[in-house]
Amino acid sequence: MISMTDPAGLRTADDDDLLPPPGWAPGRPVAPGTRAAWGFAALAAVLVAGRLWVAPAVDGRALHAWTTIFVAICVQALPFLVFGVMLSAAITAFVPAAFWKRVLPSRPGAAVPVAGAMGAVLPGCECASVPVAGGLMARGVAPAAALTFLLAAPAINPVVLVATAVAFPGNPEMVVGRFAASLLVAVLAGWTWLLVGRGDWIRVPSRPEAAGAGRWEAFRQAMRHDIMHAGGFLVVGGAAAATINVAIPAGWVDGVADAGWLSVLVLALLAVLMSICSEADAFVAASLSQFSPTARLAFLVVGPMVDLKLVALQAGFFGRRFAVRFVPLTFALAVAVSVLVGGVLL
């Protein structure tokens, strides 16, 4: 029997049994502690399954090679990532937004090549360029210009060009070809994104607010935010690259060295999978002497712009919707421009 309210309008005890409690709501979000517990349980299940079924099939030498490559990638990239995070935090804390309005043209189409040229004066690898580009966007720079800088900086800076000249002695055409092709790809990618990119495809990184804090406190908070955000994606990308390096037999690569267009695509994909830092990739390219100069140029152009750790960092900073569109665009432009420039110069 359902009880009615009393004359004063107060509910009786029977009503409390029928009505949901005040804090009840369908679809209430799971508490963070519960999500963490389920995540830990899933991780434990994966580890147990791996110990039972995967570990017996893993060769000890392959595991050692995987560990060596993974640690090498992370150790190689971490200093440059920290450098990029520091520079990004410094841009956020110490450089006023009005500075970029004075340095870059007001029209985004004209700002794209200027941003590409700025990449020639900043030493650093692709890991550093992602947080710097995010910092530029956070300060009001047009995404197309910031993305152009992201692609150009690790490919045409002085350190990379000097390393390329040392790796290819007596072959200045390779240095010129790398510079010209990389800058052209960066500018074309920026212009393409300006024309067809949509605002909801890219997540402009936000900066932690430091209300009432000084510039050094803002610098500290921005740096902590970026290093925690980017470090995990670097580890994910390094693990994926190490797995690919161990899983692909070397004979597969050597078998297509004389296959024309296929050899170019193979070295381009190899650059993506190996994820070598741009300061060191020229020496790897020089060692691939069985491939044509154009194929090796593609390796040098694609690597600093599209590799596994860079894709992971881009997805983490700018969102997966951005990465699934920008990465294929960059890869296609890098391969096409490498073939064009290689045919002219090499």
LUMTORSE-780695 format. One record per atom (N, C-alpha, C): x, y, z. Coordinates in steps of 0.05 Angstrom, whole numbers, plus 32768, in hexadecimal, padded with zeros to 4 digits. Atoms other than C-alpha are relative to their C-alpha. Layout:
XYZ ...
//
This chain:
80117FE88000 800080008000 801280198000 7FEF7FE88003 801D80447FEB 7FF680158013 80087FEB7FEC 801E80788022 8000801B7FF2 80027FE5800A 800A80BF8014 800F80138012 7FF27FED7FEF 802C80FD802D 7FED800A8015 80117FF57FEA 8013811B806E 7FF7801C7FF9 800B7FE68007 7FED815D8070 801580167FFE 7FEB7FEB8001 802D8184807B 80117FFE7FE7 7FF180028019 8048816B8039 80197FF08003 7FE8800F7FFB 807D813F8058 7FFC7FE37FF7 8002801B8008 808D80FA803C 80027FED8018 7FFE80147FEB 808380BD8067 80177FED7FFB 7FEA80138002 80B580858072 7FFB7FEE7FE8 800580128016 8090805B803E 8009800B7FE5 7FF87FF38019 809F808E8008 801E7FFD7FFB 7FE280038003 80EA80888016 80077FE57FF5 7FFA801A800A 80E5803F8006 7FFA7FFE7FE2 80088001801C 80C6804E7FC2 801080127FEE 7FF27FED8010 80EE808A7FAA 801E7FFB8001 7FE380047FFF 813780877F96 800D80158012 7FF27FED7FEF 816A80A97FC3 800780197FF0 7FFC7FE6800E 817A80F27FB3 80187FFF7FEE 7FE880008010 81BF80E27F97 80007FEC7FE9 800180148015 81A780AB7F69 7FFB800C7FE5 80057FF8801C 81AB80B47F1E 800A7FEA7FEE 7FF780158012 81AF80837EE5 801980087FF1 7FE77FFB800E 81F3807D7EC4 801480108010 7FED7FF17FF0 821980997EFF 801C7FF87FF9 7FE580078009 8263809C7EEB 800E7FEF8015 7FF180127FEE 829180687F09 80158011800E 7FEC7FF17FF0 82BE80827F40 801C7FFA7FF5 7FE58005800A 8308808A7F2D 800D7FE8800D 7FF480177FF2 831C80577F61 7FF67FE57FF4 800B8019800C 82ED80237F41 800D7FFC7FE5 7FF38003801B 830980317EFB 801D7FF68003 7FE480097FFC 835080297F16 80017FE38008 8000801C7FF8 833E7FE77F37 7FFB7FEE7FE8 800580108017 83207FCC7EF7 801880007FEC 7FE87FFF8011 835C7FE47ECF 80167FEF800A 7FEB80117FF4 838C7FC27EFF 7FF97FE37FFC 8008801C8004 83637F827EFA 80057FF77FE4 7FFC8007801C 83657F847EAE 801E7FFD7FFA 7FE380038004 83B17F907EAF 800A7FE6800C 7FF780197FF4 83BB7F577EDF 7FF87FE87FEF 800980168011 83927F297EB2 80117FFE7FE7 7FEF80018018 83BB7F3D7E75 801C7FF58007 7FE6800A7FF8 83FC7F307E9B 80007FE28005 8002801C7FFB 83E57EEC7EB2 7FFD7FF07FE6 8003800D8019 83CE7ED97E6C 801B80007FF0 7FE67FFF800D 84117EF17E50 80147FEC800B 7FED80137FF3 84377EC87E83 7FFA7FE37FF8 8007801C8006 84107E897E72 80037FF87FE3 80028008801C 840A7E8C7E27 8015800F7FEE 7FEE7FF18011 84397EC27E0B 801D7FFB8007 7FE480027FF7 84787EBC7E35 800E7FE67FF6 7FF28018800A 84877E737E22 800880017FE3 7FFA7FFF801D 84877E867DD8 801380177FF9 7FEF7FE98006 84B47EC47DDF 801D7FF78003 7FE380068000 84FD7EBB7DCD 800E80158011 7FF27FEF7FEE 852D7ED77DFF 800F80167FF2 7FF27FEB8010 85567EFC7DCA 7FED80157FF6 80137FED8009 85187F1C7DAE 7FF780128016 80087FF07FE9 85037F337DF3 801680148007 7FE97FEE7FFA 85487F507DFF 800180167FEC 7FFF7FEB8015 85467F747DBC 7FE980148004 80177FEE7FFB 85007F907DCC 800680138016 7FF97FEE7FE9 85187FAA7E0F 801480147FF9 7FEB7FED8008 85567FC97DF1 7FF580177FEF 800B7FEC8012 852F7FEC7DBA 7FED8013800F 80137FEF7FF1 84F880047DE9 800E80148012 7FF17FEE7FEF 852980217E1B 800F80157FF0 7FF17FED8010 855380407DE4 7FEE80167FF5 80127FEC800B 851780637DC5 7FF880148016 80097FEF7FEA 84FF807E7E08 80168012800A 7FE97FF07FF6 854480947E1F 800880157FEC 7FF87FEE8015 855380B37DDC 7FED80187FFE 80147FEC8005 851280D97DD8 7FFB80118019 80087FF27FE8 850980EE7E21 800D801B8004 7FF57FE57FFD 853C81277E23 7FF380157FEE 800C7FEE8013 851D81467DE5 7FE380068008 801C7FFC7FF7 84D7813C7E01 800080148017 7FFF7FED7FEA 84EB81607E41 8007801C7FF6 7FF97FE6800C 850C81977E18 7FE7800D7FF3 80187FF5800C 84CC81A07DF0 7FEB80088014 80137FF97FEB 84A181A07E2E 8008801A800E 7FF67FE77FF4 84CD81D57E4E 7FFC80187FEE 80047FEA8012 84CA82007E10 7FE380077FFE 801C7FFB8002 847F81F77E0B 7FF6800F8019 80077FF37FE7 8477820A7E55 800A801D8001 7FF57FE48000 84A482477E4B 7FEF80117FED 80117FF08012 8479825D7E0F 7FE68007800E 80197FFA7FF2 843B82577E3A 800380158016 7FFD7FEF7FE8 8457827B7E77 800D801B7FFB 7FF07FE88003 848682AF7E5C 7FFC80107FE6 80037FF3801A 847482BF7E14 7FE3800A7FFD 801B7FF68003 843782ED7E0D 7FF47FF87FE5 800E80078019 840382DB7DD9 800580147FEA 7FFC7FEC8015 8410831D7DB6 801A7FFC7FF1 7FE68005800D 845783067DA5 7FFC7FF17FE6 800480118018 843D82D27D74 7FF180107FEA 800E7FEF8013 841083067D53 801480127FF1 7FEB7FF0800D 844F832F7D45 80127FEF7FEE 7FED8011800F 847A82F57D2D 7FF37FF37FE8 800E800F8015 844782CF7D03 7FED80137FF1 80147FF0800F 841E82EE7CCB 7FE47FFA800B 801C80027FF5 83D582FA7CDE 7FF07FEC7FEF 800F80138011 83BC82D07CA3 800C7FE48004 7FF5801B7FFB 83C382857CB3 800F7FF57FE8 7FF3800A8018 83D582767C6B 801D80097FFE 7FE57FF58001 841282A37C6F 80107FF78019 7FF180097FE7 8423828C7CB7 800B7FE47FFD 7FF7801C8003 842B82437CA0 801D7FFE7FF7 7FE480028008 846D824C7C79 8013800D8013 7FEF7FF37FEC 8488827C7CAD 80057FED8018 7FFD80147FEA 847B82477CE3 80127FE97FF8 7FED8014800A 849E82147CB7 801C80098001 7FE57FF67FFF 84DB82407CB1 800A8002801D 7FF87FFF7FE4 84DB82497CFD 800B7FE5800A 7FF6801A7FF8 84E681FE7D03 801D7FFC7FFA 7FE480038008 852B82067CE3 801380098016 7FED7FF47FEC 8547822A7D20 7FFD7FF4801C 8005800C7FE5 852E81FD7D59 800A7FE38000 7FF7801B7FFD 855881BF7D68 7FED7FEF8011 801280117FF0 852E81857D80 7FF57FEA7FEE 800B8016800F 850D81457D6B 7FE180028000 801D7FFE8003 84C481357D5C 7FF27FFF801B 800C80017FE6 84B681277DA5 7FFE801C800C 80007FE57FF6 84C8816F7DB6 7FEC80127FF1 80107FEE8010 849F818D7D7E 7FE27FFE8007 801D80037FFA 845B81727D95 7FF880128017 80087FED7FEB 845881967DD8 8004801D7FF9 7FFC7FE48008 847581D57DB9 7FE980097FEE 80177FF98011 843F81D47D83 7FE780048011 80177FFD7FEE 840B81C97DBA 8001801B800F 7FFE7FE77FF2 842682057DE0 7FFB80187FED 80067FEB8013 842382307DA1 7FE280037FFC 801D7FFF8003 83DA821D7D97 7FF3800D8018 800B7FF57FE8 83CB822D7DDF 8004801E8002 7FFB7FE48000 83E782727DD4 7FF3800F7FE9 800F7FF38015 83BA82807D99 800A7FFE7FE4 7FF58004801B 83E5826B7D5E 7FED7FED7FF1 801280118010 83BB824E7D25 80097FE47FFF 7FF7801C8000 83BB82027D28 80107FF87FE7 7FF180078018 83D281FD7CDF 801D80098002 7FE47FF77FFD 841082277CEE 800F7FF08015 7FF380107FEB 841F82017D2E 80067FE47FF6 7FFB801A800B 841981BF7D0A 801680007FEB 7FEA7FFD8012 844881D77CD4 801A8001800F 7FE880007FEF 847B81E77D0A 80057FE5800B 7FFC801A7FF5 846F81A37D29 800E7FED7FEC 7FF480128014 848281807CE8 801C80097FF8 7FE77FF6800B 84BB81AE7CD3 80177FFF8015 7FEB7FFD7FEC 84E181B67D15 80127FE78002 7FEE80177FFC 84FA816E7D1D 800E7FF77FE6 7FF6800A8019 850B81667CD3 801580137FF3 7FEF7FED800F 853081A67CBD 801180118013 7FF07FF07FEE 855281C07CFC 801E7FFB7FFC 7FE380038006 859E81CA7CFA 800D7FE68009 7FF480197FF5 85AF818D7D25 7FFA7FE97FED 800880168012 8589815E7CF6 800F80037FE6 7FF37FFD801A 85A7817C7CB7 801E7FFA8002 7FE480067FFC 85EE81787CD3 80047FE18002 7FFE801D7FFD 85E2812F7CE7 7FFD7FF37FE5 8004800C801A 85C981207CA1 801980047FEF 7FE87FFB800F 860781407C82 80177FED8009 7FEB80137FF6 863481157CAF 7FFA7FE47FF7 8007801B8007 860D80D67C9F 80037FFB7FE2 7FFD8003801D 861180E37C54 801680127FF6 7FE97FEF8009 865780FF7C48 800380017FE2 7FFE7FFD801D 8662811A7C03 7FE77FFE7FF1 801A8001800D 861881197BF4 7FEE8016800B 80107FEA7FF6 85FD815E7C02 7FE480017FF5 801B8000800B 85C181507BD6 7FEC7FF38013 8012800C7FED 85A581247C0D 7FF780148016 80067FEC7FEC 85A9815E7C3F 7FEC80147FF4 80127FED800D 8589818F7C0D 7FE47FF37FFC 8019800E8005 8554815B7BFB 7FF07FFD8019 800F80037FE7 8542814E7C43 7FF4801B8009 800A7FE67FF7 853C81987C53 7FE880097FEE 80157FF68012 851381A97C15 7FE67FEF8002 801880127FFF 84E4816C7C18 7FF28003801B 800D7FFF7FE6 84D881727C63 7FF1801B8004 800E7FE67FFD 84C881BD7C61 7FE880017FEE 801780008012 849B81B37C25 7FE97FF0800B 801580117FF4 8475817B7C47 7FF2800F8017 800B7FF17FE9 846C81A57C86 7FED80167FF7 80117FE9800A 845181E17C60 7FE77FF67FF2 8018800B800E 842381B77C34 7FEC7FF48014 8012800B7FEC 840881937C71 7FF18016800F 800C7FEA7FF2 83FB81D57C94 7FEA800D7FEF 80147FF48012 83D781F37C58 7FE87FED7FFC 801680138003 83AF81B37C4E 7FED80008018 80107FFF7FE8 839881B47C96 7FF1801A8002 800E7FE78000 838781FD7C8F 7FE780007FEE 801680008013 835A81EE7C54 7FEA7FEC8008 801580157FFC 833781AE7C69 7FFD7FF8801D 800380077FE4 834381A87CB4 7FE9800E800E 80167FF47FF1 830981B47CE3 80088003801D 7FF97FFB7FE4 830C81D07D29 7FFA7FEA8013 800680167FED 82EB81947D49 80117FE77FFB 7FEE80168005 832081667D2B 801880018012 7FE77FFD7FF0 835781817D58 7FF9800B801B 80047FF77FE5 8358818B7DA3 801880128007 7FEB7FEE7FF9 838081C97DB3 80087FFC801D 7FF980057FE4 83A881BA7DF2 7FFB80178011 80057FEB7FED 839381E07E2E 801780028014 7FEB7FFC7FEC 83C181FB7E63 7FF38002801C 800B7FFE7FE5 83B681F37EAE 8000801D8009 80027FE47FF7 839D82347ECC 80108003801A 7FF17FFA7FE8 83CA82537F00 7FF8801C8009 800C7FE67FF9 839D828B7F19 8010800C8017 7FF17FF27FEB 83C582BD7F42 801C7FF78003 7FE4800A7FFE 840682977F37 801280107FEE 7FEC7FF38010 844682B47F1B 80077FF07FE8 7FF9800D8019 846682A27EDA 800F7FE68005 7FF180197FFB 8494826E7EF8 7FED7FEA800A 801480147FF8 8459824B7F19 7FF07FF67FE8 800D80088019 8435824C7ED6 80117FEE7FEF 7FED8011800F 8473822F7EB6 80027FE4800C 7FFE801A7FF3 847781F77EEA 7FE77FF07FFB 8019800E8004 842E81E57EE3 7FFD7FF67FE3 80028007801C 843181E57E97 80137FE97FF9 7FED80158005 846F81BA7E97 7FF87FE5800C 800A80187FF3 845281887EC8 7FE97FF47FF0 801780098010 841281847E9F 80097FF17FE7 7FF7800B8019 843781767E5E 80117FE78003 7FEF80177FFD 846B81457E78 7FF17FE88009 801080177FF8 8437811A7E9A 7FEE7FF77FE9 801280078016 840B811C7E5C 800F7FF27FEA 7FF2800A8017 8441810E7E28 80117FE78007 7FEF80167FF9 846C80DC7E4F 7FF37FE57FFB 800D801A8004 843980A47E4D 7FFD7FF97FE3 80028006801D 842E80AB7E02 801B7FFA7FF4 7FE580078009 847980A97DF7 80067FE28006 7FFC801C7FF9 847B80667E1C 7FF07FEE7FEE 801180108011 8441804B7DF3 800C7FFE7FE4 7FF38000801A 846280607DB2 801A7FF07FFF 7FE7800F7FFF 84A580447DC7 7FFC7FE28001 8006801C7FFE 848780017DD9 7FF67FF57FE5 800A8009801A 84627FFD7D96 80177FFE7FEC 7FE980008013 84A2800F7D6F 80127FE98006 7FEF80177FF9 84CB7FDB7D95 7FF47FE67FF7 800E80198008 84977FA57D87 80037FFD7FE2 7FFF8002801D 84977FB57D3C 801D7FFA7FF8 7FE580058007 84E37FB67D39 80087FE38004 7FFA801C7FFB 84E77F717D57 7FF07FED7FEF 80138013800E 84AC7F537D31 80067FFF7FE2 7FFC8000801D 84C17F677CEA 801B7FF37FF9 7FE7800C8008 84F67F397CCD 801080127FED 7FEF7FEE8010 85317F5E7CAE 80007FF77FE3 8000800A801C 852D7F327C6F 7FE9800C7FF0 80177FF5800E 84E97F4F7C5E 8007801C7FF5 7FF97FE58009 85077F957C59 80157FFE7FE9 7FEC80038015 85447F7F7C30 7FF57FF67FE6 800B800C8019 85197F597BFE 7FF280147FEE 800E7FEC8011 84F77F997BE4 801180187FFA 7FEF7FE98004 85337FC67BDE 8001800A7FE4 7FFF7FF9801D 85317FC67B92 7FE580017FF3 801B8002800B 84E67FC97B8A 7FF3801B7FF9 800A7FE68009 84DF80127B74 7FEE800E8015 80137FF37FEF 84A180337B92 7FFC7FF1801A 800480117FE8 84997FF97BC2 801780058015 7FEA7FFB7FEE 84DE80067BDF 7FFD801A800F 80047FE67FF3 84CC804E7BED 7FEB7FFD8016 801580047FEB 848C80397C12 800B7FEF8017 7FF580117FEA 84B280047C39 801180108013 7FEF7FF07FEE 84E680357C53 7FEF8015800E 80127FED7FF3 84AF80687C61 7FF27FF38018 800D800E7FEA 848980357C8B 80147FF88015 7FEC80077FEC 84CA801E7CAB 800780188012 7FFB7FE87FF0 84D780667CC1 7FEA80048015 80167FFD7FEC 849280677CE2 80037FEC8016 7FFF80157FEC 849D80257D05 801880018012 7FE780007FF0 84E5802E7D1C 800080178014 80037FEA7FED 84D680727D3C 801B800A800A 7FE67FF77FF9 851E808A7D3B 8000801F8003 7FFF7FE37FFC 852D80D07D56 800C800D7FE7 7FF77FF38019 853981027D1D 801D80078000 7FE47FFA7FFF 857F81127D36 80117FE77FF9 7FF080188004 859480C97D2B 7FF77FF17FE7 800B80118016 856A80B07CF0 801180017FE7 7FF07FFF8018 859B80C77CBB 80157FEA7FFF 7FEB80157FFF 85CF80947CD1 7FF37FE57FF9 800E80198008 859B805C7CCB 7FFA80017FE2 80057FFE801D 858780757C86 80197FFB7FF0 7FE78004800F 85D080767C70 80087FE38000 7FF9801D7FFF 85D7802D7C86 7FEF7FEF7FED 8012800F8012 859E80187C58 800880047FE3 7FF47FFA801A 85CB801B7C1C 7FF47FEF7FE9 800C80108015 85A47FE57BF6 7FE8800E7FF4 80177FF1800B 856B80177BEC 800980187FF0 7FF97FE98011 856980507BBA 800180198011 7FFF7FE67FF1 857980987BD0 7FE4800B8005 801B7FF57FFC 853080AB7BC6 7FF17FF28016 800D800F7FEA 851880737BF4 800C8009801B 7FF47FF77FE7 854A80897C28 7FF8801D8007 800A7FE57FFA 853380D17C21 7FE47FFE800C 801A80037FF5 84EC80BA7C2E 80027FF7801E 7FFC80087FE5 850580987C6D 800780188012 7FF87FE87FF1 852480DA7C84 7FEA80158003 80157FEC7FFF 84E781047C74 7FE87FF68011 8017800B7FF2 84B180D67C8F 80057FFD801E 7FFA80077FE4 84D480C27CD1 7FFA80168014 80057FEB7FEC 84D481067CF4 7FE3800B8001 801B7FF58002 848C81147CDF 7FEB7FEB8008 801480157FFA 846980D17CE8 800F7FE7800B 7FF7801A7FF5 8481809B7D18 7FEE7FF98017 8013800A7FEC 846080727D4E 7FFE80118019 80017FEF7FE7 8474809C7D8A 7FF5801B7FFA 800B7FE68007 846380DC7D65 7FE27FFE7FFD 801D80048003 841E80C17D52 7FF37FFE801C 800C80037FE5 841280AE7D9B 8000801C800E 7FFF7FE57FF4 842880F47DB2 7FEB80127FF4 80147FEF800E 83FC81177D7E 7FE47FF88009 801A80087FF7 83C080ED7D92 7FFB8009801D 80047FF87FE5 83CC80FD7DDB 7FFD801E8003 80027FE37FFE 83D581487DD1 7FE8800B7FF2 80147FF38011 83A481577D99 7FE77FEF7FFB 801880118003 8373811C7D9C 80037FEC7FEA 7FFF80168014 836880DC7D75 7FF380097FE5 800D7FF78019 833A80FF7D43 8014800F7FEF 7FEB7FF2800F 8374812B7D30 80147FEC7FF4 7FEB80128009 83A780F37D2B 7FF87FEF7FE9 800880118016 837E80C67CFE 7FFD800F7FE5 80017FF08019 837980FF7CCB 801B800B7FF9 7FE77FF28006 83BB81237CD1 80177FED7FFA 7FEA80138005 83E980E67CD3 7FFF7FF57FE3 80008009801C 83D280C87C90 800680167FEC 7FFA7FE98012 83D4810D7C70 801E80057FFF 7FE47FFB7FFF 841B81187C87 80107FEA7FF2 7FF28016800C 843280D37C72 7FFE80017FE2 80037FFF801D 841580D97C2C 801080177FF4 7FF17FEA800A 8433811E7C22 801E7FFB8001 7FE480057FFD 847781087C3C 800A7FEC7FEB 7FF880138015 847B80CC7C0D 8000800D7FE5 80027FF4801B 846480F37BD0 801580157FFB 7FEC7FEB8003 8491812F7BDC 801D7FF47FFF 7FE5800D8000 84CD81017BEB 80067FF57FE4 7FFB800B801B 84C480DE7BA7 800580177FED 7FFD7FEA8012 84BD81217B84 801C800D8004 7FE67FF37FFB 84FA81417BA5 80177FED7FFA 7FEB80148006 852381017BA0 80047FFD7FE2 7FFD8002801E 851580FD7B55 800E80187FF5 7FF47FE8800A 852D81447B4C 801D80038009 7FE57FFB7FF5 856A81477B7A 80127FE78001 7FF080187FFC 858080FF7B83 80017FEE7FE8 
//
